[in-house]
């Protein structure tokens, strides 16, 4: 027998609500965080493959922006060993996920 774990939003019936009203479901793919950090150069991620990642670049003392916004002066990337901030010269906050990239 297979089991499913679900958690719904407040006021929603976990047995009948739409997927968009779930906070968590073991039936849906979810990114699992392997490592979080901040660097202006490179950081080893410890995975033996190129993982999916998300990065934000620091643009002021209190603001970060996502990859793709016009403030981002460099392109961060991952390889099979490291997260690379892309030579931006400023701090990049990164999230490395266990899921392998394409």
C-alpha positions in Angstrom: 0.0 0.0 0.0 1.4 3.4 -1.0 0.9 6.4 1.3 0.5 10.0 0.4 1.3 13.0 2.6 -0.6 16.3 2.0 -0.9 19.5 3.8 -3.6 22.1 2.7 -3.9 25.8 3.3 -6.1 26.9 6.2 -9.8 26.5 5.4 -9.2 24.1 2.5 -10.2 20.4 2.7 -7.0 18.4 2.1 -9.0 15.5 0.6 -10.8 17.6 -2.1 -8.9 20.9 -2.7 -7.0 21.7 -5.9 -3.2 21.3 -6.0 -2.8 25.1 -5.9 -4.4 25.0 -2.4 -1.8 22.6 -1.0 1.2 23.7 1.0 2.8 20.3 0.5 2.1 17.0 -1.3 4.3 14.0 -1.6 2.7 13.4 -5.1 4.2 16.6 -6.5 7.8 17.4 -7.4 9.4 19.9 -5.0 12.9 21.3 -5.0 15.0 20.1 -2.1 17.7 22.5 -0.9 21.2 21.0 -0.7 23.1 24.2 0.3 22.6 27.9 0.9 25.3 30.5 1.1 26.7 33.8 0.0 29.9 34.4 -2.1 31.4 36.9 -4.5 33.6 34.2 -6.2 32.9 30.4 -6.1 31.6 27.9 -3.6 31.9 24.1 -3.7 28.4 22.5 -3.6 29.6 18.9 -2.9 27.5 17.2 -5.6 29.0 15.2 -8.4 26.7 16.7 -11.1 25.4 20.0 -12.3 22.5 20.9 -10.0 19.6 23.3 -10.4 20.3 26.6 -8.5 18.8 30.0 -7.8 20.9 33.1 -7.2 20.4 36.7 -6.2 22.9 39.5 -6.5 23.4 42.1 -3.8 22.7 45.6 -5.2 22.7 47.6 -2.0 23.0 47.1 1.8 19.4 45.9 2.0 18.5 44.8 -1.5 19.1 41.6 -3.6 17.8 41.0 -7.1 17.1 37.8 -9.0 19.0 36.5 -12.0 17.7 38.1 -15.1 16.9 41.5 -13.6 18.7 44.5 -15.1 20.8 45.1 -12.0 22.5 41.7 -12.4 26.0 42.6 -13.8 27.2 39.0 -14.2 25.8 35.5 -15.0 26.2 33.0 -12.1 26.3 29.3 -13.0 27.1 25.9 -11.6 29.2 23.1 -12.9 29.7 19.6 -11.5 31.9 21.0 -8.6 31.1 24.6 -7.8 28.6 27.5 -7.8 30.3 30.4 -9.5 29.0 33.9 -8.9 30.0 34.9 -12.4 32.6 37.6 -11.5 30.0 40.1 -10.4 32.3 41.6 -7.8 29.5 41.7 -5.3 27.9 39.1 -3.1 25.6 36.5 -4.6 23.2 34.6 -2.4 22.7 31.2 -3.8 20.5 28.2 -3.2 21.7 24.8 -4.6 19.1 22.1 -5.0 19.6 18.4 -5.1 17.8 18.0 -8.5 20.1 17.7 -11.4 20.0 20.3 -14.2 19.5 19.4 -17.8 
